[in-house]
């Protein structure tokens, strides 16, 4: 095979890898300036996202490493979504891009996510999953000056390590049953009643449920979110979750899900929706609230596997969900030292002091709650429509009822923003930084476009 075709097929990965090498070279030459790290990171991620989108639009297909790695429009769209969401994340990071290898770790994790989304075998799937996850453990420690950072990193490591151990166990059983490490073996095993095949499917699925923090495998995820800095929390809540769910779609393929697996894929996500929404009501920290909210949203996303059109439903959902989370994080007010304010009480009366920030956070909360005509409503409608169409009416109704629980804590944030008296230490709270403000404007603009033209977006997924 001509190596040029392979280079073109892997353009997104190659741009990210070039960015990593450039950052390492600059750091080796001398202290890395924030502006340099920011420019290299934005350029690498921007070019990678543009390359993925171009390859998707052009319909480029190639099995670059036959049986292990291939590209097609679907995988490139998934990469474009993940890399596109990474752009505002880099902007939100601001001064952190030059701290303790932050940019190198971030790009390394993105490289693993891109590899994950083009995997054709469990070997490349496992490699991509670990390349994406390992840098995140270190990214949590970027804020080591916070007491919660070490604890959050350790807990996230334990969760990730459990998933890392579970996945190869399931793969070994599937390999013994099918004599293949191809992802297609999983889709075949889903339809099988053989004990070894069923056990392999359960263990592989368990690994993905752990990575997505679905109940009851969610326990320490909010602690990790709280221990990380705000940009890292945004990265974990949006990009890591998006990559894991899109990889799960590639794993299942077009295989129909029948009982009893369908019951597992409905009951655990339903528990996540209910528990995540109920627990989020009690939080006083914005990060912990988003952490429990992400558990509920993971439940909505796994609901998509019950019906057809999985990729469309999951891709649109992670796009809308990611944009709204990043919009909220980017718009949060800052403390006197430039750190995003995490306490919900600090949002009281924000509209009187910073109208744009309050409006942006409010739009994000309403969209995450699924209020029409915002993109979050369209995303949930698409998933539940597919679940109804697949004949799982009871599960769909229960999921809809569970989703109403989430409206309370999202509206509570709205109340703080617009209807509560101002915080006592309001003078210590500043507007978002200029880069974060730019990131919020980008997220808001894209969210408006996909909210106004959802059909046009869905047709191209």
GUKE-163419 format. One record per residue (C-alpha): residue number from 1; chain; x negated, y, z. Coordinates in nm, 3 decimals. Example, Ala and Ser with C-alpha at 12.3 -4.5 7.8 and 13.67 -1.06 7.14 Angstrom:
   n chain       X       Y       Z
   1     A  -1.230  -0.450   0.780
   2     A  -1.367  -0.106   0.714
//
This chain:
   n chain       X       Y       Z
   1     A   0.000   0.000   0.000
   2     A  -0.123   0.347  -0.089
   3     A  -0.241   0.519   0.230
   4     A  -0.095   0.850   0.109
   5     A   0.256   0.706   0.139
   6     A   0.180   0.599   0.496
   7     A   0.050   0.947   0.585
   8     A   0.365   1.106   0.440
   9     A   0.590   0.860   0.624
  10     A   0.417   0.946   0.952
  11     A   0.401   1.322   0.898
  12     A   0.590   1.405   1.221
  13     A   0.357   1.185   1.426
  14     A   0.052   1.317   1.240
  15     A   0.140   1.681   1.311
  16     A   0.191   1.603   1.680
  17     A  -0.137   1.409   1.691
  18     A  -0.318   1.698   1.521
  19     A  -0.180   1.931   1.787
  20     A  -0.311   1.702   2.062
  21     A  -0.659   1.690   1.907
  22     A  -0.663   2.067   1.859
  23     A  -0.569   2.125   2.223
  24     A  -0.835   1.882   2.346
  25     A  -1.098   2.048   2.125
  26     A  -1.004   2.396   2.248
  27     A  -1.016   2.286   2.610
  28     A  -1.354   2.122   2.557
  29     A  -1.490   2.446   2.410
  30     A  -1.386   2.654   2.711
  31     A  -1.096   2.752   2.935
  32     A  -0.768   2.713   2.745
  33     A  -0.575   3.038   2.725
  34     A  -0.198   3.030   2.762
  35     A  -0.140   3.203   2.428
  36     A  -0.362   2.950   2.248
  37     A  -0.194   2.650   2.409
  38     A   0.150   2.794   2.335
  39     A   0.067   2.869   1.970
  40     A  -0.082   2.525   1.903
  41     A   0.207   2.346   2.076
  42     A   0.474   2.545   1.893
  43     A   0.300   2.502   1.558
  44     A   0.253   2.126   1.602
  45     A   0.609   2.062   1.722
  46     A   0.762   2.301   1.467
  47     A   0.578   2.142   1.174
  48     A   0.664   1.793   1.300
  49     A   1.034   1.881   1.329
  50     A   1.034   2.041   0.983
  51     A   0.858   1.736   0.834
  52     A   1.110   1.498   0.992
  53     A   1.401   1.705   0.861
  54     A   1.246   1.724   0.512
  55     A   1.190   1.347   0.500
  56     A   1.547   1.289   0.616
  57     A   1.698   1.523   0.355
  58     A   1.482   1.377   0.077
  59     A   1.589   1.022   0.170
  60     A   1.231   0.900   0.214
  61     A   1.210   0.531   0.309
  62     A   0.900   0.323   0.367
  63     A   0.792   0.025   0.576
  64     A   0.455   0.175   0.666
  65     A   0.363  -0.124   0.883
  66     A   0.589  -0.403   0.768
  67     A   0.788  -0.556   1.048
  68     A   0.668  -0.305   1.306
  69     A   0.714   0.052   1.184
  70     A   0.937   0.196   0.914
  71     A   1.102   0.524   0.830
  72     A   1.441   0.600   0.680
  73     A   1.675   0.902   0.688
  74     A   1.836   0.783   1.013
  75     A   1.507   0.754   1.203
  76     A   1.388   1.089   1.068
  77     A   1.710   1.263   1.177
  78     A   1.658   1.118   1.524
  79     A   1.301   1.252   1.526
  80     A   1.416   1.592   1.400
  81     A   1.666   1.615   1.689
  82     A   1.410   1.518   1.954
  83     A   1.138   1.745   1.813
  84     A   1.383   2.028   1.757
  85     A   1.488   2.012   2.123
  86     A   1.119   2.019   2.220
  87     A   1.070   2.365   2.066
  88     A   1.277   2.558   2.325
  89     A   1.124   2.337   2.594
  90     A   0.777   2.465   2.502
  91     A   0.907   2.823   2.508
  92     A   1.067   2.772   2.849
  93     A   0.739   2.631   2.983
  94     A   0.568   2.967   2.927
  95     A   0.255   2.996   3.138
  96     A   0.262   2.627   3.231
  97     A   0.144   2.533   2.881
  98     A  -0.216   2.606   2.982
  99     A  -0.202   2.439   3.325
 100     A  -0.358   2.101   3.398
 101     A  -0.323   1.957   3.051
 102     A   0.049   2.035   3.034
 103     A   0.057   2.083   2.656
 104     A  -0.150   1.770   2.583
 105     A   0.074   1.561   2.807
 106     A   0.389   1.704   2.651
 107     A   0.272   1.638   2.294
 108     A   0.152   1.289   2.391
 109     A   0.496   1.209   2.525
 110     A   0.655   1.342   2.205
 111     A   0.422   1.123   1.998
 112     A   0.548   0.820   2.186
 113     A   0.909   0.930   2.132
 114     A   0.851   0.955   1.755
 115     A   0.689   0.611   1.748
 116     A   0.978   0.472   1.949
 117     A   1.238   0.598   1.701
 118     A   1.072   0.424   1.404
 119     A   0.998   0.092   1.571
 120     A   1.102  -0.229   1.399
 121     A   0.956  -0.469   1.652
 122     A   0.951  -0.497   2.027
 123     A   0.575  -0.440   2.018
 124     A   0.604  -0.089   1.876
 125     A   0.918  -0.028   2.082
 126     A   0.731  -0.107   2.403
 127     A   0.426   0.095   2.293
 128     A   0.639   0.398   2.205
 129     A   0.841   0.376   2.525
 130     A   0.529   0.369   2.741
 131     A   0.350   0.642   2.544
 132     A   0.656   0.859   2.600
 133     A   0.695   0.775   2.970
 134     A   0.340   0.772   3.109
 135     A   0.267   1.142   3.043
 136     A   0.595   1.236   3.213
 137     A   0.473   1.091   3.543
 138     A   0.174   1.326   3.524
 139     A   0.390   1.619   3.408
 140     A   0.590   1.599   3.730
 141     A   0.263   1.651   3.919
 142     A   0.193   1.973   3.730
 143     A   0.375   2.140   4.019
 144     A   0.168   1.957   4.281
 145     A   0.177   2.269   4.495
 146     A   0.541   2.183   4.568
 147     A   0.597   1.932   4.847
 148     A   0.851   1.736   4.642
 149     A   0.628   1.684   4.337
 150     A   0.422   1.388   4.456
 151     A   0.732   1.215   4.594
 152     A   0.927   1.277   4.274
 153     A   0.643   1.147   4.055
 154     A   0.608   0.833   4.267
 155     A   0.981   0.761   4.257
 156     A   0.997   0.817   3.882
 157     A   0.693   0.589   3.843
 158     A   0.865   0.313   4.039
 159     A   1.180   0.344   3.824
 160     A   0.976   0.347   3.504
 161     A   0.755   0.061   3.623
 162     A   1.060  -0.152   3.693
 163     A   1.187  -0.090   3.341
 164     A   0.838  -0.162   3.204
 165     A   0.833  -0.498   3.381
 166     A   1.190  -0.588   3.285
 167     A   1.158  -0.519   2.912
 168     A   0.873  -0.768   2.839
 169     A   1.055  -1.035   3.040
 170     A   1.359  -0.996   2.818
 171     A   1.147  -0.982   2.503
 172     A   0.966  -1.303   2.599
 173     A   1.300  -1.482   2.632
 174     A   1.421  -1.347   2.297
 175     A   1.091  -1.450   2.136
 176     A   1.125  -1.801   2.277
 177     A   1.480  -1.821   2.143
 178     A   1.428  -1.669   1.798
 179     A   1.051  -1.706   1.738
 180     A   1.048  -1.337   1.639
 181     A   0.959  -1.002   1.798
 182     A   1.164  -0.807   1.542
 183     A   1.437  -0.581   1.678
 184     A   1.683  -0.770   1.458
 185     A   1.644  -1.064   1.699
 186     A   1.825  -0.858   1.963
 187     A   2.123  -0.796   1.735
 188     A   2.139  -1.170   1.660
 189     A   2.114  -1.256   2.030
 190     A   2.405  -1.020   2.108
 191     A   2.629  -1.248   1.900
 192     A   2.490  -1.567   2.053
 193     A   2.623  -1.767   2.347
 194     A   2.294  -1.945   2.415
 195     A   2.181  -1.900   2.776
 196     A   1.826  -1.792   2.688
 197     A   1.950  -1.540   2.432
 198     A   2.205  -1.395   2.675
 199     A   1.943  -1.368   2.950
 200     A   1.706  -1.190   2.710
 201     A   1.976  -0.944   2.605
 202     A   2.064  -0.869   2.968
 203     A   1.702  -0.800   3.065
 204     A   1.632  -0.578   2.763
 205     A   1.957  -0.389   2.822
 206     A   1.864  -0.355   3.191
 207     A   1.537  -0.188   3.092
 208     A   1.722   0.073   2.886
 209     A   1.978   0.131   3.163
 210     A   1.687   0.195   3.401
 211     A   1.524   0.439   3.160
 212     A   1.855   0.622   3.114
 213     A   1.925   0.624   3.492
 214     A   2.266   0.456   3.469
 215     A   2.440   0.353   3.793
 216     A   2.329   0.151   3.990
 217     A   1.976   0.212   3.857
 218     A   1.987   0.587   3.908
 219     A   1.894   0.630   4.273
 220     A   1.567   0.823   4.250
 221     A   1.618   1.007   3.921
 222     A   1.758   1.327   4.083
 223     A   1.461   1.331   4.325
 224     A   1.224   1.325   4.029
 225     A   1.421   1.607   3.863
 226     A   1.399   1.815   4.179
 227     A   1.028   1.750   4.229
 228     A   0.930   1.857   3.877
 229     A   0.900   2.213   3.752
 230     A   1.197   2.354   3.564
 231     A   1.052   2.294   3.211
 232     A   0.962   1.935   3.298
 233     A   1.310   1.879   3.442
 234     A   1.454   2.013   3.117
 235     A   1.227   1.780   2.919
 236     A   1.326   1.476   3.125
 237     A   1.698   1.556   3.118
 238     A   1.717   1.619   2.744
 239     A   1.434   1.483   2.531
 240     A   1.347   1.167   2.724
 241     A   1.715   1.078   2.757
 242     A   1.779   1.154   2.388
 243     A   1.486   0.937   2.274
 244     A   1.592   0.644   2.495
 245     A   1.955   0.649   2.374
 246     A   1.862   0.692   2.007
 247     A   1.616   0.402   2.041
 248     A   1.894   0.193   2.197
 249     A   2.109   0.266   1.891
 250     A   1.826   0.140   1.668
 251     A   1.796  -0.168   1.889
 252     A   2.166  -0.261   1.866
 253     A   2.185  -0.181   1.494
 254     A   2.528  -0.251   1.352
 255     A   2.586  -0.560   1.568
 256     A   2.943  -0.571   1.704
 257     A   2.965  -0.583   2.083
 258     A   3.208  -0.841   2.217
 259     A   3.298  -0.955   2.563
 260     A   3.148  -1.002   2.818
 261     A   2.871  -0.765   2.705
 262     A   3.131  -0.501   2.617
 263     A   3.258  -0.513   2.976
 264     A   2.904  -0.451   3.105
 265     A   2.863  -0.161   2.860
 266     A   3.190  -0.014   2.985
 267     A   3.191  -0.080   3.360
 268     A   2.838   0.045   3.437
 269     A   2.874   0.362   3.226
 270     A   3.217   0.421   3.383
 271     A   3.059   0.392   3.728
 272     A   2.792   0.639   3.614
 273     A   3.054   0.888   3.495
 274     A   3.249   0.874   3.821
 275     A   2.955   0.857   4.062
 276     A   2.747   1.117   3.877
 277     A   3.032   1.368   3.870
 278     A   3.137   1.308   4.231
 279     A   2.783   1.338   4.367
 280     A   2.707   1.649   4.162
 281     A   2.989   1.828   4.346
 282     A   2.791   1.825   4.672
 283     A   2.462   1.961   4.539
 284     A   2.322   2.302   4.631
 285     A   2.021   2.273   4.398
 286     A   2.072   2.341   4.028
 287     A   1.813   2.077   3.937
 288     A   1.976   1.808   4.149
 289     A   2.316   1.902   4.008
 290     A   2.182   1.859   3.655
 291     A   2.018   1.535   3.766
 292     A   2.348   1.384   3.876
 293     A   2.520   1.540   3.576
 294     A   2.272   1.360   3.348
 295     A   2.370   1.031   3.513
 296     A   2.731   1.098   3.415
 297     A   2.631   1.197   3.061
 298     A   2.428   0.876   3.027
 299     A   2.754   0.697   3.096
 300     A   2.931   0.883   2.815
 301     A   2.645   0.799   2.578
 302     A   2.650   0.427   2.654
 303     A   3.026   0.431   2.594
 304     A   2.940   0.496   2.230
 305     A   2.805   0.141   2.196
 306     A   3.156  -0.001   2.235
 307     A   3.270   0.129   1.897
 308     A   3.144   0.187   1.545
 309     A   2.962   0.495   1.421
 310     A   2.717   0.470   1.711
 311     A   2.440   0.675   1.555
 312     A   2.668   0.964   1.461
 313     A   2.828   0.973   1.805
 314     A   2.502   0.945   2.001
 315     A   2.304   1.181   1.776
 316     A   2.568   1.455   1.791
 317     A   2.610   1.408   2.166
 318     A   2.238   1.429   2.251
 319     A   2.207   1.733   2.025
 320     A   2.495   1.918   2.193
 321     A   2.401   1.799   2.542
 322     A   2.034   1.886   2.494
 323     A   2.106   2.234   2.360
 324     A   2.339   2.316   2.648
 325     A   2.098   2.192   2.914
 326     A   1.811   2.386   2.762
 327     A   2.033   2.695   2.732
 328     A   2.112   2.675   3.102
 329     A   1.752   2.619   3.209
 330     A   1.619   2.897   2.984
 331     A   1.876   3.148   3.109
 332     A   1.828   3.098   3.483
 333     A   1.704   3.406   3.670
 334     A   1.346   3.413   3.800
 335     A   1.207   3.472   4.147
 336     A   0.950   3.746   4.211
 337     A   0.662   3.516   4.105
 338     A   0.833   3.420   3.779
 339     A   0.962   3.077   3.885
 340     A   1.319   2.991   3.775
 341     A   1.559   3.013   4.068
 342     A   1.690   2.671   4.167
 343     A   1.945   2.743   4.441
 344     A   2.304   2.774   4.327
 345     A   2.361   3.047   4.586
 346     A   2.120   3.270   4.394
 347     A   2.363   3.266   4.100
 348     A   2.627   3.453   4.298
 349     A   2.731   3.771   4.121
 350     A   2.475   3.716   3.845
 351     A   2.710   3.866   3.584
 352     A   2.689   4.208   3.755
 353     A   2.309   4.205   3.747
 354     A   2.223   4.009   3.431
 355     A   2.530   3.976   3.206
 356     A   2.358   3.784   2.925
 357     A   2.203   3.527   3.161
 358     A   2.539   3.472   3.330
 359     A   2.723   3.437   2.998
 360     A   2.462   3.193   2.863
 361     A   2.471   2.973   3.174
 362     A   2.850   2.993   3.171
 363     A   2.872   2.878   2.809
 364     A   2.637   2.591   2.887
 365     A   2.845   2.480   3.187
 366     A   3.174   2.496   2.995
 367     A   3.028   2.297   2.706
 368     A   2.884   2.031   2.939
 369     A   3.228   2.008   3.100
 370     A   3.378   1.936   2.757
 371     A   3.591   2.248   2.725
 372     A   3.706   2.320   2.365
 373     A   3.603   2.459   2.124
 374     A   3.243   2.424   2.245
 375     A   3.016   2.149   2.103
 376     A   3.034   1.944   2.424
 377     A   3.407   1.890   2.363
 378     A   3.345   1.769   2.006
 379     A   3.071   1.533   2.129
 380     A   3.296   1.372   2.391
 381     A   3.589   1.359   2.150
 382     A   3.376   1.172   1.895
 383     A   3.269   0.910   2.150
 384     A   3.613   0.848   2.300
 385     A   3.771   0.841   1.953
 386     A   3.539   0.556   1.857
 387     A   3.610   0.372   2.183
 388     A   3.986   0.399   2.121
 389     A   3.939   0.283   1.761
 390     A   3.745  -0.022   1.881
 391     A   4.044  -0.129   2.093
 392     A   3.902  -0.056   2.439
 393     A   4.195   0.165   2.533
 394     A   4.183   0.109   2.910
 395     A   3.812   0.187   2.930
 396     A   3.861   0.497   2.716
 397     A   4.141   0.627   2.940
 398     A   3.940   0.558   3.257
 399     A   3.639   0.735   3.104
 400     A   3.851   1.038   3.020
 401     A   3.989   1.050   3.373
 402     A   3.634   1.025   3.511
 403     A   3.521   1.308   3.287
 404     A   3.776   1.541   3.448
 405     A   3.590   1.505   3.778
 406     A   3.295   1.685   3.625
 407     A   3.498   1.996   3.549
 408     A   3.501   2.089   3.918
 409     A   3.128   2.140   3.973
 410     A   3.077   2.307   3.636
 411     A   3.356   2.553   3.718
 412     A   3.201   2.606   4.060
 413     A   2.892   2.743   3.883
 414     A   3.123   2.968   3.678
 415     A   3.275   3.092   4.003
 416     A   2.931   3.177   4.141
 417     A   2.839   3.361   3.822
 418     A   3.149   3.574   3.776
 419     A   3.372   3.569   4.085
 420     A   3.143   3.561   4.389
 421     A   2.980   3.851   4.576
 422     A   2.618   3.915   4.493
 423     A   2.341   3.728   4.672
 424     A   2.185   3.901   4.971
 425     A   1.832   3.884   4.828
 426     A   1.935   3.987   4.478
 427     A   1.641   4.229   4.449
 428     A   1.398   3.936   4.451
 429     A   1.562   3.778   4.147
 430     A   1.447   3.883   3.803
 431     A   1.572   3.828   3.451
 432     A   1.442   3.532   3.246
 433     A   1.101   3.576   3.086
 434     A   1.091   3.691   2.725
 435     A   0.990   3.349   2.590
 436     A   1.266   3.181   2.792
 437     A   1.508   3.443   2.664
 438     A   1.402   3.359   2.308
 439     A   1.456   2.989   2.378
 440     A   1.805   3.060   2.513
 441     A   1.894   3.264   2.203
 442     A   1.778   2.980   1.976
 443     A   1.984   2.725   2.171
 444     A   2.288   2.952   2.175
 445     A   2.270   3.019   1.801
 446     A   2.237   2.652   1.708
 447     A   2.515   2.560   1.954
 448     A   2.747   2.816   1.795
 449     A   2.671   2.678   1.448
 450     A   2.739   2.314   1.540
 451     A   3.046   2.423   1.736
 452     A   3.189   2.613   1.437
 453     A   3.089   2.350   1.177
 454     A   3.092   2.017   1.363
 455     A   3.228   1.825   1.065
 456     A   2.946   1.947   0.841
 457     A   2.688   1.835   1.099
 458     A   2.849   1.496   1.165
 459     A   2.873   1.415   0.793
 460     A   2.495   1.460   0.760
 461     A   2.400   1.245   1.057
//
